[in-house]
């Protein structure tokens, strides 16, 4: 079910809202005087409202891992995903468990064919994608049920899972992992002047989890 606005989802993912809007809604552009249309990469459950479901949020999260460092062009990603669709038999390959296993190597290999990545670059991108995929928890059928977004600027594999987005908890809004404490509540109390140490005592949570919850809701410079 649609649950996240584009600005809200972009904030959780740490990307620019216009970028995410292009991914989910497409965009018109002009090339040599000719007007063209860039097709959306992620197909929304409710395209009229431009609102993302939890599954759409996960797809955007995986797509972010591909774009974060290597800046792979979306037309290239689109062609690589088309290969995955053909090989894995999935209409939404970014969601499937197969992508989390053998699909990553297949995807990266296809990218290499298209843009001639060096071997080092190929391995580096595969490891980056895997680091993102490890923060998606799946059910017995392989479908995503929880997402642990990154809250810090340090390397992906060094970041703890302090904040979780679970569509079954708090209407899919971020909470401190294992507690159900909404990050929005903590951010509001912090903005009202309460100290992180006091919030940690009130909720019985580690201070680093409180800090990450605040980062989740506020701009890093404000947190």
Buried (B, 14 or more C-beta within 10 A) or exposed (E): EBBBBBEBBBBBBBBEBEBBBBBBBBEEEEEEEEEEEBEBBBEBBEEEEBBBBBBBBBBBBBBBBBBBEBEBEBEBBEBBBEBBEEBBEBEBBBBBBBBBEEBBEBBBBBBBEBEEBEEEBBEBBBEBBBBBBEBBEBEEEEEBBBBBBBBBEEEBEEBEBBBBBBBEBBEBBBBBBEBEBBBBBBBBBBEEEEEBEEBBEEBEBEEBBBBBBBBBBBEEEEB
